[in-house]
Amino acid sequence: MSTLTITTLILFAVTYILMFTLQKFRPYIAVCSAVIFVLIGSLGIFDGYSYTFLDALKEIDWNVIMMIAGTMGTVYLFIESRMPNRLSDLIMSKVGSVKWMVVALSLFAGIISAFVDNVATVLMVAPVALATCKKLNISPVAPIICISLSSNLQGAATLVGDTTSILLGKAANLDFMDFFVCEGKPGMFWVTEAGALFAAMIIIFMFRKQNDKIKVTDMTPVEDYFPTWLLVLTIVTLIAASFIPYASNAKPGQFYKPDITNGLICMIYFIIGLVRQSIKDGNTKVVGAALKEIDYYTIALLCGLFVVIGGITRAGIIEMIGEAIAGLSGDGTVGSVFLVYSVIVWMSVALSAFIDNIPYTATMLPVVAVVAQSLSKGGITVNPNLLYFGLLVGATLGGNITPIGASANIAGIGILNKEGYEVKSSTFMKLGVPFTLAAVTTGWLLLWLIWM
């Protein structure tokens, strides 16, 4: 192992240990670590390792950053219209207890997240949970964590649910319908929904004592429905845009969308809302108020993490992991196939708890193809979809283990921080770990039964 590898691994480990122990300072730790990675790469300390400031800027997912800023702005207008309170009244009048309120909001977020980016989903559904919890005088921490977990889970359900699904679709030559029925077998949608069912049981168990009855006397009045329509249009437009491929997935001559399409959609609707509200009020006070509501804590944390992950990727850490898995190909017996398949699933879970799943998935997809070919040489035909879908299950759901394992989790915790709630890693993991284990175990076993 080279000095570069050891140094970057130590820096990466220290970064995450500090973020777990000094939770109030997570954005500062992430940004400082990012600066160190850039300095190491810019000063040429290690031969063959270059990582300039411009390289770091390219590693930041500006699509996600713009989505967060735009959606938060629109959500501010949405909250000011009092529509979240109205929706919370409606939910409380239907579910009957706190337990079923949490389950209903989690499932609702999951349905949206199958077609809309996970971060945007959390930002749209969390305000309703906040309004509901305030009326019930209970902490919103656990409900919003469950919303984030459910959003991450359902990203694997469809081709357009998450970037990892899009990457897999291109590598395995799968289209939208293949996620429902693939080669005459149940696709990832049904595997994900089975995982969601068992994960929902975990939520029900965790909230089994929250059976306090909910009573609603009066519905909150809403005078301005325009912000609600803005959010609805945001969701509809994001769903429509999800069917247009990015440049990397487009066929020759096919129309494709820019990488920042989703971010632009969210920002455009936010600006429309600001202009309309300013004209309605006769002043621009709403602009300053909305900009103050954007969660710069979350944005700084994400930017820092994107740069850090880019740094270890350039250092070859993720490729090293992929090569280690490829070395387990074995002799092609059923036992060796199951071993390699299991390693791909569970190692992806463990790594995605700390490493962004997009560069990890992009690196592992070609490795998986090679592993599938190697395993098939032993006399047993191994369908590559077994390993592809196993990778997707592990990489997508692994981020649910830790509060910094997925952008949606970071966004949800950012919302709670703004409300004055400090979310400890242990608090998050009490829900995240059993939720993830239930969903991943279900998917891991189902995929094996379906494809072997």
C-alpha positions as CSV (number, residue, x, y, z in Angstrom):
1,M,0.0,0.0,0.0
2,S,1.5,3.3,-1.1
3,T,2.1,6.4,1.1
4,L,-0.6,8.2,-0.8
5,T,-3.1,5.5,-0.1
6,I,-2.3,5.4,3.6
7,T,-2.3,9.2,4.0
8,T,-5.7,9.6,2.2
9,L,-7.2,6.7,4.1
10,I,-6.1,8.2,7.5
11,L,-7.3,11.7,6.5
12,F,-10.6,10.2,5.4
13,A,-11.0,8.2,8.6
14,V,-10.1,11.1,10.8
15,T,-12.6,13.3,9.0
16,Y,-15.5,10.9,9.6
17,I,-14.5,10.2,13.2
18,L,-14.5,13.9,14.0
19,M,-17.9,14.4,12.2
20,F,-19.4,11.7,14.4
21,T,-17.9,13.0,17.6
22,L,-18.2,16.7,17.1
23,Q,-21.6,16.8,15.4
24,K,-22.2,20.6,15.8
25,F,-19.0,21.3,13.7
26,R,-19.7,18.8,10.9
27,P,-19.7,21.5,8.1
28,Y,-16.4,23.0,9.3
29,I,-14.7,19.6,9.6
30,A,-15.8,18.6,6.1
31,V,-14.7,21.9,4.6
32,C,-11.3,21.8,6.4
33,S,-10.7,18.2,5.2
34,A,-11.6,19.2,1.7
35,V,-9.1,22.1,1.8
36,I,-6.4,19.6,3.0
37,F,-7.1,17.3,0.2
38,V,-6.9,20.1,-2.3
39,L,-3.7,21.4,-0.8
40,I,-2.1,17.9,-0.9
41,G,-3.1,17.6,-4.6
42,S,-2.1,21.2,-5.6
43,L,1.3,21.2,-3.9
44,G,2.4,18.0,-5.6
45,I,3.3,16.2,-2.4
46,F,2.7,12.8,-3.9
47,D,3.8,11.8,-7.4
48,G,0.9,11.2,-9.7
49,Y,-1.7,12.8,-7.4
50,S,-3.1,16.1,-8.7
51,Y,-6.2,17.7,-7.2
52,T,-6.6,21.4,-7.8
53,F,-9.2,23.9,-6.7
54,L,-10.9,23.7,-10.1
55,D,-10.9,19.9,-9.9
56,A,-12.6,20.2,-6.5
57,L,-15.3,22.5,-7.8
58,K,-16.0,20.0,-10.5
59,E,-16.5,17.3,-7.9
60,I,-19.3,19.2,-6.2
61,D,-22.7,18.1,-7.4
62,W,-24.1,21.5,-8.2
63,N,-27.3,19.8,-9.3
64,V,-27.9,18.7,-5.7
65,I,-26.8,22.1,-4.3
66,M,-29.2,24.0,-6.6
67,M,-32.0,21.6,-5.7
68,I,-31.5,22.2,-2.0
69,A,-31.4,25.9,-2.4
70,G,-34.4,26.1,-4.8
71,T,-36.6,23.7,-3.0
72,M,-35.9,25.2,0.4
73,G,-36.9,28.6,-1.0
74,T,-40.1,27.3,-2.4
75,V,-40.8,25.4,0.8
76,Y,-40.4,28.6,2.7
77,L,-43.3,30.1,0.7
78,F,-45.2,26.9,1.1
79,I,-44.8,27.1,4.9
80,E,-45.8,30.8,5.0
81,S,-49.1,29.9,3.1
82,R,-49.9,27.6,6.1
83,M,-50.5,24.6,3.7
84,P,-48.3,22.2,5.7
85,N,-50.5,22.9,8.7
86,R,-53.6,22.2,6.6
87,L,-52.1,18.9,5.3
88,S,-51.0,17.9,8.8
89,D,-54.7,18.5,10.0
90,L,-55.8,16.2,7.1
91,I,-53.3,13.5,7.9
92,M,-54.1,13.6,11.6
93,S,-57.8,13.3,10.9
94,K,-57.2,10.1,8.9
95,V,-54.5,8.1,10.7
96,G,-55.8,8.1,14.3
97,S,-52.4,7.8,16.2
98,V,-48.8,9.1,16.2
99,K,-47.5,5.7,15.1
100,W,-49.6,5.6,11.9
101,M,-48.9,9.2,11.2
102,V,-45.1,8.4,11.0
103,V,-45.8,5.4,8.8
104,A,-48.1,7.4,6.5
105,L,-45.6,10.2,6.0
106,S,-42.7,7.7,5.4
107,L,-44.7,5.8,2.8
108,F,-45.8,9.1,1.2
109,A,-42.2,10.2,0.9
110,G,-41.2,6.8,-0.5
111,I,-43.8,7.0,-3.3
112,I,-42.6,10.4,-4.4
113,S,-38.9,9.4,-4.1
114,A,-39.4,6.6,-6.6
115,F,-39.6,9.3,-9.3
116,V,-38.2,12.5,-7.7
117,D,-34.7,13.1,-6.2
118,N,-34.4,12.0,-2.6
119,V,-33.2,15.3,-1.3
120,A,-36.1,17.2,-3.0
121,T,-38.5,14.7,-1.5
122,V,-37.3,15.2,2.0
123,L,-37.4,19.0,1.7
124,M,-41.0,18.8,0.5
125,V,-42.4,16.3,3.0
126,A,-40.5,17.3,6.1
127,P,-42.4,20.6,6.6
128,V,-45.7,18.6,6.9
129,A,-44.1,16.4,9.5
130,L,-42.8,19.4,11.4
131,A,-46.3,21.0,11.4
132,T,-47.9,17.8,12.6
133,C,-45.4,17.3,15.4
134,K,-45.8,20.9,16.6
135,K,-49.5,20.5,16.9
136,L,-49.1,17.2,18.8
137,N,-46.3,18.7,20.9
138,I,-43.9,15.9,20.2
139,S,-40.3,15.8,18.8
140,P,-40.1,15.8,15.0
141,V,-36.6,14.1,15.1
142,A,-37.7,10.5,14.6
143,P,-40.5,11.2,12.1
144,I,-38.1,13.2,9.8
145,I,-35.4,10.6,10.1
146,C,-38.0,8.0,9.0
147,I,-38.9,10.2,6.0
148,S,-35.3,10.5,5.0
149,L,-34.7,6.7,5.3
150,S,-37.8,5.9,3.2
151,S,-36.8,8.4,0.6
152,N,-33.3,6.8,0.2
153,L,-34.8,3.3,0.1
154,Q,-37.3,4.0,-2.8
155,G,-34.6,5.6,-5.0
156,A,-33.7,2.0,-6.1
157,A,-37.3,1.2,-7.2
158,T,-37.2,2.7,-10.7
159,L,-34.7,3.7,-13.4
160,V,-35.3,7.4,-12.6
161,G,-35.4,7.1,-8.8
162,D,-31.7,7.8,-8.2
163,T,-28.5,8.4,-10.0
164,T,-27.2,5.0,-9.1
165,S,-30.2,3.4,-10.8
166,I,-29.5,5.5,-13.9
167,L,-25.9,4.4,-14.0
168,L,-26.9,0.8,-13.6
169,G,-29.5,1.1,-16.3
170,K,-26.8,2.2,-18.8
171,A,-24.2,-0.5,-17.7
172,A,-26.7,-3.3,-17.8
173,N,-28.7,-2.0,-20.8
174,L,-32.0,-1.8,-18.9
175,D,-34.9,0.5,-19.7
176,F,-37.6,1.9,-17.4
177,M,-39.9,-1.2,-17.7
178,D,-37.0,-3.6,-16.9
179,F,-37.2,-2.3,-13.3
180,F,-40.7,-3.8,-13.1
181,V,-40.2,-7.0,-15.2
182,C,-36.8,-8.1,-16.4
183,E,-36.3,-11.2,-18.6
184,G,-39.7,-12.4,-17.4
185,K,-38.7,-12.1,-13.7
186,P,-39.7,-9.5,-11.0
187,G,-37.5,-6.5,-11.3
188,M,-36.0,-4.1,-8.8
189,F,-39.3,-2.3,-8.2
190,W,-40.8,-5.4,-6.5
191,V,-37.6,-6.2,-4.6
192,T,-37.5,-2.6,-3.3
193,E,-41.1,-2.6,-2.3
194,A,-40.7,-5.9,-0.4
195,G,-37.8,-4.3,1.4
196,A,-40.0,-1.2,2.1
197,L,-42.7,-3.4,3.5
198,F,-40.3,-5.0,6.0
199,A,-38.7,-1.6,6.8
200,A,-42.2,-0.2,7.5
201,M,-42.7,-3.0,10.0
202,I,-39.5,-1.8,11.7
203,I,-41.0,1.7,11.9
204,I,-44.2,0.3,13.3
205,F,-42.2,-1.7,15.9
206,M,-40.1,1.3,16.8
207,F,-43.2,3.5,17.4
208,R,-45.3,0.7,18.8
209,K,-45.9,2.6,22.1
210,Q,-46.9,5.9,20.3
211,N,-50.6,5.1,20.3
212,D,-51.8,8.4,21.5
213,K,-55.0,9.3,19.8
214,I,-55.0,12.3,17.5
215,K,-58.0,14.6,17.5
216,V,-58.6,17.4,15.0
217,T,-61.2,20.0,15.7
218,D,-60.7,22.7,13.1
219,M,-58.9,22.6,9.7
220,T,-56.2,25.3,9.3
221,P,-57.4,27.9,6.8
222,V,-55.2,28.5,3.7
223,E,-55.7,31.8,1.7
224,D,-52.9,31.5,-0.8
225,Y,-52.6,28.2,-2.8
226,F,-50.0,29.5,-5.3
227,P,-47.0,28.1,-3.3
228,T,-48.7,24.7,-3.1
229,W,-49.1,24.7,-6.9
230,L,-45.4,25.7,-7.3
231,L,-44.4,22.6,-5.3
232,V,-46.8,20.4,-7.2
233,L,-45.4,21.7,-10.5
234,T,-41.9,21.2,-9.2
235,I,-42.7,17.5,-8.6
236,V,-44.4,17.0,-11.9
237,T,-41.6,18.7,-13.8
238,L,-39.0,16.7,-12.1
239,I,-40.8,13.5,-12.9
240,A,-41.2,14.5,-16.5
241,A,-37.5,15.5,-16.8
242,S,-36.5,12.2,-15.3
243,F,-37.4,10.4,-18.5
244,I,-35.0,12.5,-20.5
245,P,-31.5,10.9,-20.4
246,Y,-28.3,12.7,-19.3
247,A,-25.5,13.0,-21.9
248,S,-23.7,10.0,-20.5
249,N,-26.8,7.8,-20.9
250,A,-28.1,9.1,-24.2
251,K,-27.9,7.1,-27.4
252,P,-26.1,8.6,-30.5
253,G,-28.2,11.5,-31.8
254,Q,-30.7,11.3,-28.9
255,F,-31.7,14.5,-27.1
256,Y,-30.3,14.8,-23.6
257,K,-30.6,17.1,-20.7
258,P,-27.8,19.1,-18.9
259,D,-26.4,17.7,-15.7
260,I,-27.9,20.5,-13.6
261,T,-31.5,20.1,-15.0
262,N,-33.1,19.2,-11.7
263,G,-31.4,22.1,-9.9
264,L,-32.5,24.5,-12.6
265,I,-36.1,23.3,-12.3
266,C,-36.1,23.9,-8.6
267,M,-34.4,27.3,-8.8
268,I,-36.8,28.5,-11.6
269,Y,-39.9,27.7,-9.6
270,F,-38.4,29.4,-6.5
271,I,-37.7,32.5,-8.5
272,I,-41.2,32.5,-9.9
273,G,-42.5,32.3,-6.4
274,L,-40.4,35.2,-5.2
275,V,-41.3,37.4,-8.1
276,R,-45.0,36.7,-7.7
277,Q,-44.9,37.3,-3.9
278,S,-42.9,40.5,-4.3
279,I,-45.5,41.9,-6.8
280,K,-48.3,40.8,-4.5
281,D,-46.7,42.5,-1.4
282,G,-45.5,45.5,-3.2
283,N,-42.0,45.1,-1.9
284,T,-39.0,42.7,-1.9
285,K,-38.9,41.8,1.8
286,V,-39.8,38.2,0.9
287,V,-36.5,37.8,-1.0
288,G,-34.4,38.5,2.1
289,A,-36.7,36.3,4.3
290,A,-36.5,33.4,1.8
291,L,-32.8,33.6,1.4
292,K,-32.3,33.4,5.2
293,E,-34.3,30.2,5.3
294,I,-31.9,28.4,2.9
295,D,-29.9,25.9,5.0
296,Y,-26.3,27.0,4.4
297,Y,-25.2,24.5,7.1
298,T,-26.3,21.6,5.0
299,I,-25.0,23.1,1.7
300,A,-21.5,23.6,3.3
301,L,-21.4,20.1,4.7
302,L,-22.4,18.5,1.3
303,C,-19.9,20.6,-0.6
304,G,-17.1,19.6,1.8
305,L,-18.1,15.9,1.5
306,F,-18.3,16.0,-2.3
307,V,-14.7,17.3,-2.4
308,V,-13.4,14.8,0.2
309,I,-15.0,11.9,-1.8
310,G,-13.5,13.2,-5.0
311,G,-10.1,13.3,-3.2
312,I,-10.1,9.6,-2.2
313,T,-11.5,8.6,-5.6
314,R,-8.5,10.3,-7.3
315,A,-6.2,8.5,-4.8
316,G,-7.5,5.2,-6.2
317,I,-9.2,4.1,-2.9
318,I,-12.5,3.1,-4.6
319,E,-10.7,1.3,-7.4
320,M,-8.7,-0.6,-4.8
321,I,-11.9,-1.8,-3.2
322,G,-13.3,-2.9,-6.5
323,E,-10.1,-4.9,-7.4
324,A,-10.3,-6.6,-4.0
325,I,-13.9,-7.8,-4.7
326,A,-12.9,-9.0,-8.2
327,G,-10.2,-11.1,-6.6
328,L,-12.9,-13.1,-4.8
329,S,-14.3,-14.6,-8.0
330,G,-13.6,-18.1,-6.9
331,D,-14.1,-21.3,-8.9
332,G,-17.7,-20.6,-10.2
333,T,-19.5,-23.1,-7.8
334,V,-22.8,-22.1,-6.2
335,G,-21.0,-21.5,-3.0
336,S,-18.4,-19.1,-4.5
337,V,-21.2,-17.3,-6.5
338,F,-23.2,-16.8,-3.2
339,L,-20.0,-15.6,-1.4
340,V,-19.1,-13.0,-4.1
341,Y,-22.7,-11.9,-4.4
342,S,-23.0,-11.4,-0.6
343,V,-19.7,-9.6,-0.4
344,I,-20.9,-7.2,-3.2
345,V,-24.1,-6.5,-1.3
346,W,-22.8,-6.1,2.2
347,M,-19.6,-4.4,1.4
348,S,-21.5,-1.9,-0.6
349,V,-23.8,-1.4,2.4
350,A,-20.8,-0.8,4.7
351,L,-18.9,1.5,2.3
352,S,-22.0,3.5,1.3
353,A,-22.5,4.4,4.9
354,F,-19.4,6.7,4.5
355,I,-18.7,7.0,0.8
356,D,-21.0,8.7,-1.7
357,N,-22.7,5.9,-3.6
358,I,-22.4,7.6,-7.0
359,P,-18.6,7.4,-7.6
360,Y,-18.6,4.0,-5.8
361,T,-21.4,2.6,-8.1
362,A,-19.8,4.1,-11.2
363,T,-16.5,2.3,-10.3
364,M,-18.0,-1.0,-9.3
365,L,-20.3,-1.5,-12.3
366,P,-17.5,-2.5,-14.7
367,V,-15.9,-4.6,-11.9
368,V,-19.3,-6.5,-11.5
369,A,-19.4,-7.3,-15.2
370,V,-15.9,-8.8,-15.0
371,V,-16.8,-10.8,-11.8
372,A,-19.9,-12.2,-13.5
373,Q,-17.9,-13.4,-16.4
374,S,-15.3,-15.0,-14.1
375,L,-17.9,-16.8,-12.1
376,S,-19.6,-18.2,-15.2
377,K,-16.4,-20.0,-16.2
378,G,-16.9,-22.5,-13.5
379,G,-19.7,-24.2,-15.2
380,I,-22.6,-22.3,-13.6
381,T,-24.2,-19.6,-15.7
382,V,-24.4,-16.4,-13.6
383,N,-26.8,-13.8,-14.7
384,P,-25.1,-10.4,-14.4
385,N,-28.3,-8.9,-13.2
386,L,-27.9,-10.8,-9.9
387,L,-24.7,-8.9,-9.2
388,Y,-25.9,-5.6,-10.7
389,F,-29.1,-5.5,-8.7
390,G,-27.2,-6.7,-5.6
391,L,-24.8,-3.7,-6.0
392,L,-27.8,-1.4,-6.3
393,V,-29.4,-2.7,-3.2
394,G,-26.2,-2.4,-1.1
395,A,-25.0,1.0,-2.5
396,T,-28.4,2.7,-2.4
397,L,-29.5,1.5,1.0
398,G,-26.2,1.6,2.8
399,G,-26.4,5.4,3.1
400,N,-29.2,4.9,5.6
401,I,-26.9,3.6,8.3
402,T,-25.3,6.9,9.2
403,P,-26.6,10.5,9.3
404,I,-23.9,11.5,6.8
405,G,-24.2,8.5,4.5
406,A,-26.7,10.1,2.1
407,S,-27.6,13.6,0.9
408,A,-31.2,13.1,1.9
409,N,-30.2,12.3,5.5
410,I,-28.0,15.4,5.7
411,A,-30.9,17.5,4.4
412,G,-33.3,16.1,6.9
413,I,-30.9,16.7,9.8
414,G,-30.3,20.2,8.5
415,I,-34.0,20.9,8.8
416,L,-34.0,19.6,12.3
417,N,-31.0,21.7,13.2
418,K,-32.7,24.8,12.0
419,E,-35.6,24.0,14.3
420,G,-33.2,23.7,17.3
421,Y,-33.0,19.9,17.4
422,E,-29.5,18.4,17.7
423,V,-29.5,14.9,16.1
424,K,-26.8,12.7,17.6
425,S,-25.3,9.9,15.4
426,S,-26.5,7.3,17.9
427,T,-30.1,8.7,17.7
428,F,-30.1,8.4,13.9
429,M,-28.5,5.0,13.9
430,K,-31.1,3.5,16.3
431,L,-33.6,3.9,13.4
432,G,-31.2,3.8,10.5
433,V,-29.4,0.5,11.3
434,P,-32.5,-1.8,11.8
435,F,-34.3,-0.1,8.9
436,T,-31.3,-0.7,6.6
437,L,-30.8,-4.3,7.8
438,A,-34.5,-5.1,7.3
439,A,-34.6,-3.7,3.8
440,V,-31.2,-5.0,2.6
441,T,-31.7,-8.5,4.0
442,T,-35.0,-8.7,2.2
443,G,-33.5,-7.5,-1.1
444,W,-30.4,-9.7,-0.7
445,L,-32.4,-12.9,-0.2
446,L,-35.1,-12.1,-2.8
447,L,-32.6,-11.3,-5.5
448,W,-30.8,-14.6,-4.9
449,L,-34.0,-16.6,-5.1
450,I,-35.1,-14.8,-8.3
451,W,-31.9,-14.8,-10.2
452,M,-30.2,-18.1,-9.2
